[in-house]
Amino acid sequence: MDDKLLIDKIHSGSSDAFEHVFMVYYQPLSVFACKLVGDLDLAKDIVQDVLVHFFEKHNELNIHTSLKAHLYQSVKNKCLNHLKREKIIRTHHSSIFVEKKAQEEVFNDLLEETELENQLNNIIQTLPKQCQRIFEMSRFQGKSNQEIADELSISKRTVETQISNALKKLKVKLLPYLKILMLVLHIFI
């Protein structure tokens, strides 16, 4: 059947003409699409979509070339659109993965920081009351040793000794925790 007659029959909605197009072009179009997308099942789906669309829009068709050229161009366009969509999805998923990884790292950093702060606070709570108060005034309130001494009516040397004792206790009690933390960090570096 020549193209002109076949196109006229397709325009009129002839199911025989559509069946003829399907029988003649389905397999070669599928092979062509497979070369573009690299997956035979996907290629067959694309060709079916093109042919179904071709049949559904039979009265709107404007074929300026041969029927064969029109079908091949339609399949090519559909394949390229699919590949573009896939590339966008892969890029989007990749950026989501990178963002998720960064968020996990931030979360892990915050978790480690929180754990260290909890450990630190727990150790500070075990210090004798005066030592604890002096250490907190020095480290958390930012007061100088002289300011602390004046406020508590004690000598500057007593303040220095109490801060030194607090730091020694913190070092001893935090050392095992820091060793584990460094070991974990070393594994991931």
Phi and psi restraints in degrees (value plus and minus 20) as a CYANA .aco file:
   2 ASP   PHI     -98.2   -58.2
   2 ASP   PSI     138.1   178.1
   3 ASP   PHI     -77.2   -37.2
   3 ASP   PSI     -65.4   -25.4
   4 LYS   PHI     -79.4   -39.4
   4 LYS   PSI     -68.7   -28.7
   5 LEU   PHI     -85.0   -45.0
   5 LEU   PSI     -62.5   -22.5
   6 LEU   PHI     -83.5   -43.5
   6 LEU   PSI     -64.0   -24.0
   7 ILE   PHI     -83.6   -43.6
   7 ILE   PSI     -60.6   -20.6
   8 ASP   PHI     -81.5   -41.5
   8 ASP   PSI     -62.7   -22.7
   9 LYS   PHI     -85.8   -45.8
   9 LYS   PSI     -58.6   -18.6
  10 ILE   PHI     -84.5   -44.5
  10 ILE   PSI     -63.9   -23.9
  11 HIS   PHI     -77.7   -37.7
  11 HIS   PSI     -54.9   -14.9
  12 SER   PHI    -103.0   -63.0
  12 SER   PSI     -23.8    16.2
  13 GLY   PHI      68.1   108.1
  13 GLY   PSI       2.1    42.1
  14 SER   PHI     -87.9   -47.9
  14 SER   PSI      99.8   139.8
  15 SER   PHI     -90.3   -50.3
  15 SER   PSI     -48.1    -8.1
  16 ASP   PHI     -84.5   -44.5
  16 ASP   PSI     -60.8   -20.8
  17 ALA   PHI     -85.8   -45.8
  17 ALA   PSI     -62.5   -22.5
  18 PHE   PHI     -83.7   -43.7
  18 PHE   PSI     -63.2   -23.2
  19 GLU   PHI     -79.7   -39.7
  19 GLU   PSI     -60.7   -20.7
  20 HIS   PHI     -81.8   -41.8
  20 HIS   PSI     -66.1   -26.1
  21 VAL   PHI     -80.0   -40.0
  21 VAL   PSI     -63.9   -23.9
  22 PHE   PHI     -81.9   -41.9
  22 PHE   PSI     -67.9   -27.9
  23 MET   PHI     -84.5   -44.5
  23 MET   PSI     -57.9   -17.9
  24 VAL   PHI     -99.2   -59.2
  24 VAL   PSI     -60.3   -20.3
  25 TYR   PHI    -125.7   -85.7
  25 TYR   PSI     -37.7     2.3
  26 TYR   PHI     -76.8   -36.8
  26 TYR   PSI     -73.0   -33.0
  27 GLN   PHI     -85.6   -45.6
  27 GLN   PSI     -69.8   -29.8
  28 PRO   PHI     -85.1   -45.1
  28 PRO   PSI     -53.9   -13.9
  29 LEU   PHI     -87.0   -47.0
  29 LEU   PSI     -56.2   -16.2
  30 SER   PHI     -84.9   -44.9
  30 SER   PSI     -61.8   -21.8
  31 VAL   PHI     -84.4   -44.4
  31 VAL   PSI     -63.5   -23.5
  32 PHE   PHI     -80.1   -40.1
  32 PHE   PSI     -67.3   -27.3
  33 ALA   PHI     -84.6   -44.6
  33 ALA   PSI     -57.1   -17.1
  34 CYS   PHI     -82.3   -42.3
  34 CYS   PSI     -57.0   -17.0
  35 LYS   PHI     -84.1   -44.1
  35 LYS   PSI     -50.1   -10.1
  36 LEU   PHI    -103.4   -63.4
  36 LEU   PSI     -61.5   -21.5
  37 VAL   PHI    -121.7   -81.7
  37 VAL   PSI     -34.4     5.6
  38 GLY   PHI      56.4    96.4
  38 GLY   PSI      -4.2    35.8
  39 ASP   PHI    -166.4  -126.4
  39 ASP   PSI      96.7   136.7
  40 LEU   PHI     -84.3   -44.3
  40 LEU   PSI     -62.6   -22.6
  41 ASP   PHI     -82.8   -42.8
  41 ASP   PSI     -63.5   -23.5
  42 LEU   PHI     -83.6   -43.6
  42 LEU   PSI     -61.7   -21.7
  43 ALA   PHI     -80.5   -40.5
  43 ALA   PSI     -63.9   -23.9
  44 LYS   PHI     -82.3   -42.3
  44 LYS   PSI     -61.5   -21.5
  45 ASP   PHI     -81.4   -41.4
  45 ASP   PSI     -62.8   -22.8
  46 ILE   PHI     -83.3   -43.3
  46 ILE   PSI     -65.3   -25.3
  47 VAL   PHI     -83.3   -43.3
  47 VAL   PSI     -62.9   -22.9
  48 GLN   PHI     -79.7   -39.7
  48 GLN   PSI     -63.4   -23.4
  49 ASP   PHI     -79.6   -39.6
  49 ASP   PSI     -64.1   -24.1
  50 VAL   PHI     -83.0   -43.0
  50 VAL   PSI     -65.8   -25.8
  51 LEU   PHI     -87.6   -47.6
  51 LEU   PSI     -59.3   -19.3
  52 VAL   PHI     -84.8   -44.8
  52 VAL   PSI     -64.2   -24.2
  53 HIS   PHI     -80.9   -40.9
  53 HIS   PSI     -61.0   -21.0
  54 PHE   PHI     -78.3   -38.3
  54 PHE   PSI     -64.7   -24.7
  55 PHE   PHI     -91.4   -51.4
  55 PHE   PSI     -62.1   -22.1
  56 GLU   PHI     -85.0   -45.0
  56 GLU   PSI     -53.3   -13.3
  57 LYS   PHI    -122.9   -82.9
  57 LYS   PSI       6.1    46.1
  58 HIS   PHI     -75.9   -35.9
  58 HIS   PSI     -55.1   -15.1
  59 ASN   PHI    -102.5   -62.5
  59 ASN   PSI     -29.3    10.7
  60 GLU   PHI    -123.4   -83.4
  60 GLU   PSI     -21.6    18.4
  61 LEU   PHI     -85.3   -45.3
  61 LEU   PSI     117.0   157.0
  62 ASN   PHI    -146.3  -106.3
  62 ASN   PSI      73.3   113.3
  63 ILE   PHI    -119.7   -79.7
  63 ILE   PSI      92.9   132.9
  64 HIS   PHI    -117.8   -77.8
  64 HIS   PSI     -33.7     6.3
  65 THR   PHI    -135.7   -95.7
  65 THR   PSI    -179.9  -139.9
  66 SER   PHI     -95.2   -55.2
  66 SER   PSI     139.1   179.1
  67 LEU   PHI     -78.6   -38.6
  67 LEU   PSI     -63.5   -23.5
  68 LYS   PHI     -80.3   -40.3
  68 LYS   PSI     -68.2   -28.2
  69 ALA   PHI     -82.2   -42.2
  69 ALA   PSI     -60.2   -20.2
  70 HIS   PHI     -82.1   -42.1
  70 HIS   PSI     -66.0   -26.0
  71 LEU   PHI     -85.7   -45.7
  71 LEU   PSI     -64.0   -24.0
  72 TYR   PHI     -83.3   -43.3
  72 TYR   PSI     -61.0   -21.0
  73 GLN   PHI     -85.1   -45.1
  73 GLN   PSI     -60.0   -20.0
  74 SER   PHI     -83.5   -43.5
  74 SER   PSI     -63.7   -23.7
  75 VAL   PHI     -85.2   -45.2
  75 VAL   PSI     -63.0   -23.0
  76 LYS   PHI     -79.1   -39.1
  76 LYS   PSI     -67.1   -27.1
  77 ASN   PHI     -81.2   -41.2
  77 ASN   PSI     -63.2   -23.2
  78 LYS   PHI     -83.8   -43.8
  78 LYS   PSI     -61.0   -21.0
  79 CYS   PHI     -84.1   -44.1
  79 CYS   PSI     -65.6   -25.6
  80 LEU   PHI     -83.6   -43.6
  80 LEU   PSI     -59.4   -19.4
  81 ASN   PHI     -82.3   -42.3
  81 ASN   PSI     -62.1   -22.1
  82 HIS   PHI     -81.4   -41.4
  82 HIS   PSI     -66.2   -26.2
  83 LEU   PHI     -83.5   -43.5
  83 LEU   PSI     -58.1   -18.1
  84 LYS   PHI     -82.7   -42.7
  84 LYS   PSI     -65.7   -25.7
  85 ARG   PHI     -80.2   -40.2
  85 ARG   PSI     -64.3   -24.3
  86 GLU   PHI     -82.6   -42.6
  86 GLU   PSI     -60.4   -20.4
  87 LYS   PHI     -84.1   -44.1
  87 LYS   PSI     -62.7   -22.7
  88 ILE   PHI     -82.2   -42.2
  88 ILE   PSI     -64.3   -24.3
  89 ILE   PHI     -83.0   -43.0
  89 ILE   PSI     -65.0   -25.0
  90 ARG   PHI     -82.3   -42.3
  90 ARG   PSI     -63.4   -23.4
  91 THR   PHI     -82.6   -42.6
  91 THR   PSI     -63.8   -23.8
  92 HIS   PHI     -83.8   -43.8
  92 HIS   PSI     -66.0   -26.0
  93 HIS   PHI     -83.6   -43.6
  93 HIS   PSI     -58.7   -18.7
  94 SER   PHI     -83.5   -43.5
  94 SER   PSI     -64.2   -24.2
  95 SER   PHI     -87.4   -47.4
  95 SER   PSI     -56.0   -16.0
  96 ILE   PHI     -83.9   -43.9
  96 ILE   PSI     -62.2   -22.2
  97 PHE   PHI     -81.6   -41.6
  97 PHE   PSI     -65.8   -25.8
  98 VAL   PHI     -83.1   -43.1
  98 VAL   PSI     -63.9   -23.9
  99 GLU   PHI     -84.6   -44.6
  99 GLU   PSI     -62.2   -22.2
 100 LYS   PHI     -83.8   -43.8
 100 LYS   PSI     -61.7   -21.7
 101 LYS   PHI     -81.4   -41.4
 101 LYS   PSI     -63.7   -23.7
 102 ALA   PHI     -83.7   -43.7
 102 ALA   PSI     -61.5   -21.5
 103 GLN   PHI     -84.2   -44.2
 103 GLN   PSI     -59.8   -19.8
 104 GLU   PHI     -83.3   -43.3
 104 GLU   PSI     -60.1   -20.1
 105 GLU   PHI     -84.8   -44.8
 105 GLU   PSI     -62.9   -22.9
 106 VAL   PHI     -82.4   -42.4
 106 VAL   PSI     -64.8   -24.8
 107 PHE   PHI     -80.0   -40.0
 107 PHE   PSI     -66.2   -26.2
 108 ASN   PHI     -82.7   -42.7
 108 ASN   PSI     -60.6   -20.6
 109 ASP   PHI     -81.9   -41.9
 109 ASP   PSI     -64.9   -24.9
 110 LEU   PHI     -84.2   -44.2
 110 LEU   PSI     -59.2   -19.2
 111 LEU   PHI     -83.2   -43.2
 111 LEU   PSI     -66.2   -26.2
 112 GLU   PHI     -83.3   -43.3
 112 GLU   PSI     -61.8   -21.8
 113 GLU   PHI     -82.9   -42.9
 113 GLU   PSI     -63.2   -23.2
 114 THR   PHI     -84.4   -44.4
 114 THR   PSI     -62.8   -22.8
 115 GLU   PHI     -81.8   -41.8
 115 GLU   PSI     -62.2   -22.2
 116 LEU   PHI     -85.2   -45.2
 116 LEU   PSI     -62.6   -22.6
 117 GLU   PHI     -81.7   -41.7
 117 GLU   PSI     -62.0   -22.0
 118 ASN   PHI     -82.2   -42.2
 118 ASN   PSI     -64.9   -24.9
 119 GLN   PHI     -79.8   -39.8
 119 GLN   PSI     -65.9   -25.9
 120 LEU   PHI     -80.6   -40.6
 120 LEU   PSI     -67.7   -27.7
 121 ASN   PHI     -82.4   -42.4
 121 ASN   PSI     -60.9   -20.9
 122 ASN   PHI     -81.5   -41.5
 122 ASN   PSI     -62.0   -22.0
 123 ILE   PHI     -88.1   -48.1
 123 ILE   PSI     -61.9   -21.9
 124 ILE   PHI     -80.6   -40.6
 124 ILE   PSI     -57.4   -17.4
 125 GLN   PHI     -85.8   -45.8
 125 GLN   PSI     -41.6    -1.6
 126 THR   PHI    -106.8   -66.8
 126 THR   PSI     -29.6    10.4
 127 LEU   PHI     -89.7   -49.7
 127 LEU   PSI     132.7   172.7
 128 PRO   PHI     -76.4   -36.4
 128 PRO   PSI     129.6   169.6
 129 LYS   PHI     -74.0   -34.0
 129 LYS   PSI     -67.4   -27.4
 130 GLN   PHI     -86.1   -46.1
 130 GLN   PSI     -62.5   -22.5
 131 CYS   PHI     -81.2   -41.2
 131 CYS   PSI     -63.8   -23.8
 132 GLN   PHI     -80.8   -40.8
 132 GLN   PSI     -67.4   -27.4
 133 ARG   PHI     -83.4   -43.4
 133 ARG   PSI     -64.9   -24.9
 134 ILE   PHI     -83.5   -43.5
 134 ILE   PSI     -65.0   -25.0
 135 PHE   PHI     -80.9   -40.9
 135 PHE   PSI     -65.8   -25.8
 136 GLU   PHI     -84.2   -44.2
 136 GLU   PSI     -59.3   -19.3
 137 MET   PHI     -84.4   -44.4
 137 MET   PSI     -58.2   -18.2
 138 SER   PHI     -93.1   -53.1
 138 SER   PSI     -72.2   -32.2
 139 ARG   PHI    -107.8   -67.8
 139 ARG   PSI     -54.1   -14.1
 140 PHE   PHI    -118.7   -78.7
 140 PHE   PSI     -49.5    -9.5
 141 GLN   PHI    -120.0   -80.0
 141 GLN   PSI     -30.0    10.0
 142 GLY   PHI      52.2    92.2
 142 GLY   PSI       3.4    43.4
 143 LYS   PHI    -102.3   -62.3
 143 LYS   PSI     128.2   168.2
 144 SER   PHI     -97.1   -57.1
 144 SER   PSI     143.3   183.3
 145 ASN   PHI     -79.6   -39.6
 145 ASN   PSI     -59.6   -19.6
 146 GLN   PHI     -86.2   -46.2
 146 GLN   PSI     -61.2   -21.2
 147 GLU   PHI     -80.9   -40.9
 147 GLU   PSI     -62.1   -22.1
 148 ILE   PHI     -84.3   -44.3
 148 ILE   PSI     -65.6   -25.6
 149 ALA   PHI     -79.5   -39.5
 149 ALA   PSI     -64.2   -24.2
 150 ASP   PHI     -85.0   -45.0
 150 ASP   PSI     -63.5   -23.5
 151 GLU   PHI     -86.9   -46.9
 151 GLU   PSI     -58.1   -18.1
 152 LEU   PHI    -114.9   -74.9
 152 LEU   PSI     -21.4    18.6
 153 SER   PHI      37.1    77.1
 153 SER   PSI      29.8    69.8
 154 ILE   PHI    -152.3  -112.3
 154 ILE   PSI     151.4   191.4
 155 SER   PHI     -98.2   -58.2
 155 SER   PSI     135.4   175.4
 156 LYS   PHI     -82.4   -42.4
 156 LYS   PSI     -55.9   -15.9
 157 ARG   PHI     -83.5   -43.5
 157 ARG   PSI     -57.6   -17.6
 158 THR   PHI     -84.4   -44.4
 158 THR   PSI     -61.7   -21.7
 159 VAL   PHI     -80.6   -40.6
 159 VAL   PSI     -67.2   -27.2
 160 GLU   PHI     -81.9   -41.9
 160 GLU   PSI     -60.9   -20.9
 161 THR   PHI     -85.5   -45.5
 161 THR   PSI     -64.0   -24.0
 162 GLN   PHI     -83.8   -43.8
 162 GLN   PSI     -61.4   -21.4
 163 ILE   PHI     -85.5   -45.5
 163 ILE   PSI     -61.7   -21.7
 164 SER   PHI     -82.1   -42.1
 164 SER   PSI     -63.1   -23.1
 165 ASN   PHI     -82.8   -42.8
 165 ASN   PSI     -62.3   -22.3
 166 ALA   PHI     -82.6   -42.6
 166 ALA   PSI     -64.4   -24.4
 167 LEU   PHI     -84.2   -44.2
 167 LEU   PSI     -58.3   -18.3
 168 LYS   PHI     -83.1   -43.1
 168 LYS   PSI     -64.0   -24.0
 169 LYS   PHI     -84.5   -44.5
 169 LYS   PSI     -62.6   -22.6
 170 LEU   PHI     -81.3   -41.3
 170 LEU   PSI     -63.5   -23.5
 171 LYS   PHI     -81.7   -41.7
 171 LYS   PSI     -66.0   -26.0
 172 VAL   PHI     -84.4   -44.4
 172 VAL   PSI     -64.8   -24.8
 173 LYS   PHI     -99.5   -59.5
 173 LYS   PSI     -46.4    -6.4
 174 LEU   PHI    -109.4   -69.4
 174 LEU   PSI     -37.5     2.5
 175 LEU   PHI     -75.2   -35.2
 175 LEU   PSI     -68.2   -28.2
 176 PRO   PHI     -81.6   -41.6
 176 PRO   PSI     -60.3   -20.3
 177 TYR   PHI     -83.7   -43.7
 177 TYR   PSI     -63.5   -23.5
 178 LEU   PHI     -86.9   -46.9
 178 LEU   PSI     -55.6   -15.6
 179 LYS   PHI     -82.8   -42.8
 179 LYS   PSI     -63.1   -23.1
 180 ILE   PHI     -84.3   -44.3
 180 ILE   PSI     -63.9   -23.9
 181 LEU   PHI     -81.6   -41.6
 181 LEU   PSI     -64.2   -24.2
 182 MET   PHI     -85.2   -45.2
 182 MET   PSI     -57.9   -17.9
 183 LEU   PHI     -83.3   -43.3
 183 LEU   PSI     -65.5   -25.5
 184 VAL   PHI     -83.4   -43.4
 184 VAL   PSI     -65.2   -25.2
 185 LEU   PHI     -83.5   -43.5
 185 LEU   PSI     -57.9   -17.9
 186 HIS   PHI     -83.8   -43.8
 186 HIS   PSI     -56.7   -16.7
 187 ILE   PHI     -82.7   -42.7
 187 ILE   PSI     -59.0   -19.0
 188 PHE   PHI    -108.4   -68.4
 188 PHE   PSI     -28.9    11.1
